Amino acid sequence: MIELLTVILVIAILIALLLPAVQQAREAARATTCKNNLQQIGLALQNYQMAHRVLPSGTVNSSGPILNRPVGYHVGWLIQILPQLDEKTAFINYDFKYGVYDLKNRTIANHNIPGLYCPSNPNDTWNYTGCHNDVESPIDINNNGVLFLNSSIREKDLKDGRSHTIFIGEASDGGFLSWTSGSSSTLRNMGSKINSNMSTPKNYGLGFNYGGRGHYSFEENSDLAEMNEFETQSSPDFSDESPKVIKELAPEERLSLLKSAGFSSNHTGGAHFCFGDGSVKYVSQLTDELILKNLANRHDSNLIGEF
C-alpha cells in the first residue's frame, strides 16, 4: 500500500512539473503566431506604400478629432490595405460611398480575418492597432505617429528612420467598433505605458458595447435610446443620404469619447510591435516611458537607447 501511494505521489509531482512547461510551450506557439500576424500586416503596409507612394490614412473622415462612437465615415487603415492582405474580395465588396457603420457595409465589418487577432487573447476582439501619436491625445490631423486622421505619410516624413518608428502594436481591448473603424478601435498612442490602460466602451462609461468578432451591430436600440445618442449614419460628405439628427454630447461625454488610450496584450509582461522596417519586437511593459514615446514619434529626432 505504501509503495502504491509513493508511486502515485511521484506521478503527481511529475505532472505538476510538466504542466507549466506545456503551458509555456503553448504560449510560445501563440506568441509566434502573433508575431507572424504583425509581420504580415507590416508587409502589407510596405506594399501599399510602394504602390501609392504614401502610407494609408489611419482614418478617413470629413472632420476631426475622431469621437469613438459609431457616427461618421471613419474608414480605417485596415480597409485600405485589404488587397495587400490578400483580401481583395472583401475590398471589392466594401462600398466606399457609405461609412463603416452603415448597414451596406455590415457584412464587411463582420467579415472574419484570422490574421487580425492574437491567439493569446481570450476576448472576442481584434488586436492589432496603428500608432497615431506619442502622447495621449484625440485622433486628429496633427498627430506625430504614422497612422492618423487623413494622414498621407511619405518616406521622407519618417525622419527618425523606419527601424526606430512603431507602425503597429497590440491592443487586447481593440476592435470594439470592429476592425473597419478608424477610431480607437484600430488606433492607439503611447500616452501610457504598455498594459497600463484599456479603452473599452465600459471604460468610456457607456455601459454597453456593439458586439464582437462576426456579430457587430450599430443600430439604435433600447440601450442606445437611453443614452439619447449613438446613431449609425454615413458622413454627409460621403453619402447622398440625408444625415440623421444626433443629439449634442455633454462636455464630459465628449471628453471621454476623444480618448484613444494605449497598447496592451495578453502576453506576460509586454506586447509585440511591428516597426517601419517590418521587424517585430517584443517590448517589455517596464521599458522607459520616454523611449516608448520616442519610438511612437516619427520625426522627433531623439536618440533612442536600448529597449
Secondary structure, 3 states (H helix, E strand, C coil): CHHHHHHHHHHHHHHHHHHHHHHHHHHHHHHHHHHHHHHHHHHHHHHHHHHHCCCCCCEECCCCCCCCCCCCCCEEHHHHCCHHHCCHHHHHHCCCCCCCCCHHHHHHHCCCCHHHCCCCCCCCCCCEEEEEECCCCCCCCCCCCCCCECCCCCHHHCCCCHHHCEEEEECCCCCCCCCCECCCCCEEECCCCCCCCCCCCCCCCCCCCCCCCCCCCCCCCHHHHHHCCCCCCCCCCCCCCCCCCCCCCCHHHHHHHCCCCCCCCCCCCEEEEEECCCCEEEEECCCCHHHHHHHHCCCCCCCCCCC
